[in-house]
């Protein structure tokens, strides 16, 4: 029976041993590679199979000395005797350390960081820059001061209530939108593996048991002036000779929405063909909308072209016209109507004073066809049929091609 090796190595042989495997005894080996690299391993048998466990380098700044290697080997033998598999134990400890590292990294990700990443990821799918700004403004004003610095996986219902309760009754519509945005952001965090439990901002089955139902504001219809008052008002606009007045008259003549006009750029305008093409990205229905331009609308555009700038209607400092500029003009003129209300004026005028078909009028307003079967068959936009309609509307308003 071969003699068991015990403490066969010395400090000198650790430094001078040639390439190969050198036994110290009790399962401890010094492994020397051809490159001169030296390391310690512990070899043991378990379930009839041989296993090796690395114990560290035998050279260098972090070298494990011979004495330390023997101590490690002794500790491992005691574990094996107690029924512990040292290799499996090491794997479990490594997995635990990795899990803790992931957990610690996750805890450092705050709600504000997740919110910013969500906005950056989703803004390309939003209709316009205004929508993004609304998200940013509401979060900056109402949310981030309360929960912005909290790790996203630690946000609880109490934190959501700290945000919502102060504004739930005073600005209910804003509060409801904020709640929805928080819910979306937390859902995004959960989808990315940053949260592992239910959403504390969810309404149904959760916050609806804590907060009272939101009182919905009745908006009614957009106020519109009397049809016969429109030509008188248009003449007043021309006398004002301001950018907002020009933009508002153009809005009335084209029956367009405020956002479509203030964001109109020159690359959308074809003066030669007298057509304004609004891209789908800026339309409520998400479809390209072509608008035939009357001679008066062309006159307004030619005047606006002297202002310079990428957009059609810009201030003297070449800044885009604000969304509220036309509404402000109406208030200063003591007009009890809205900009959007002029679309109603156009629709009422077309129905009551002309013989144009409802389909042509609805197409001029860029309204979506609710009947899916009809929408499937209607491929065109009735542009040429809408051209005389817009000319007649401009003539009614006090400056156009004709009026029959």
JOZI-V269525 format. One record per residue. N is the residue number from 1. NEAR is the number of other C-alpha atoms within 12 Angstrom. Layout:
BEGIN
n=[N/N]
near=[NEAR/NEAR]
END
This chain:
BEGIN
n=[1/2/3/4/5/6/7/8/9/10/11/12/13/14/15/16/17/18/19/20/21/22/23/24/25/26/27/28/29/30/31/32/33/34/35/36/37/38/39/40/41/42/43/44/45/46/47/48/49/50/51/52/53/54/55/56/57/58/59/60/61/62/63/64/65/66/67/68/69/70/71/72/73/74/75/76/77/78/79/80/81/82/83/84/85/86/87/88/89/90/91/92/93/94/95/96/97/98/99/100/101/102/103/104/105/106/107/108/109/110/111/112/113/114/115/116/117/118/119/120/121/122/123/124/125/126/127/128/129/130/131/132/133/134/135/136/137/138/139/140/141/142/143/144/145/146/147/148/149/150/151/152/153/154/155/156/157/158/159/160/161/162/163/164/165/166/167/168/169/170/171/172/173/174/175/176/177/178/179/180/181/182/183/184/185/186/187/188/189/190/191/192/193/194/195/196/197/198/199/200/201/202/203/204/205/206/207/208/209/210/211/212/213/214/215/216/217/218/219/220/221/222/223/224/225/226/227/228/229/230/231/232/233/234/235/236/237/238/239/240/241/242/243/244/245/246/247/248/249/250/251/252/253/254/255/256/257/258/259/260/261/262/263/264/265/266/267/268/269/270/271/272/273/274/275/276/277/278/279/280/281/282/283/284/285/286/287/288/289/290/291/292/293/294/295/296/297/298/299/300/301/302/303/304/305/306/307/308/309/310/311/312/313/314/315/316/317/318/319/320/321/322/323/324/325/326/327/328/329/330/331/332/333/334/335/336/337/338/339/340/341/342/343/344/345/346/347/348/349/350/351/352/353/354/355/356/357/358/359/360/361/362/363/364/365/366/367/368/369/370/371/372/373/374/375/376/377/378/379/380/381/382/383/384/385/386/387/388/389/390/391/392/393/394/395/396/397/398/399/400/401/402/403/404]
near=[3/4/7/12/15/16/25/22/26/20/20/12/21/35/25/20/25/19/19/20/25/31/28/29/26/27/35/38/38/43/34/26/18/12/11/20/24/33/34/37/34/36/31/28/19/18/10/7/9/14/19/24/28/27/33/27/27/32/22/14/9/12/20/26/27/34/20/20/35/30/19/27/33/20/21/31/26/16/18/24/15/11/14/17/25/30/25/18/17/18/14/14/14/14/14/14/14/14/14/14/14/16/21/15/17/26/24/21/28/28/42/29/27/37/37/24/20/29/28/19/15/20/21/14/16/22/22/23/20/18/19/24/18/21/33/26/18/26/34/21/20/32/37/30/17/24/33/29/22/25/28/40/35/29/36/27/29/17/28/41/30/23/31/37/27/18/24/28/18/14/19/22/22/29/33/34/25/35/39/27/33/43/32/26/40/40/28/28/34/24/17/18/20/29/28/20/20/21/33/33/36/29/29/16/13/19/27/17/12/21/28/16/17/24/16/15/11/8/8/9/13/17/20/27/29/20/28/20/21/34/28/20/30/33/20/23/30/26/14/19/18/25/35/36/34/40/47/47/44/46/41/45/46/48/46/43/34/34/32/39/42/34/33/33/28/26/17/27/28/20/23/13/19/27/28/33/32/33/24/19/22/31/28/23/19/18/21/23/33/33/43/40/41/38/31/34/38/33/24/35/37/23/22/31/24/19/24/21/22/23/28/36/44/34/26/16/12/19/18/27/34/24/23/20/28/36/28/21/29/29/15/15/17/13/25/21/29/30/40/31/31/44/36/30/36/41/35/27/32/32/21/17/20/22/17/27/19/24/28/29/37/28/36/37/41/34/27/24/22/12/11/10/10/12/16/12/11/16/12/18/29/26/29/21/23/33/33/30/44/45/33/33/46/38/24/34/39/30/28/27/24/20/18/15]
END
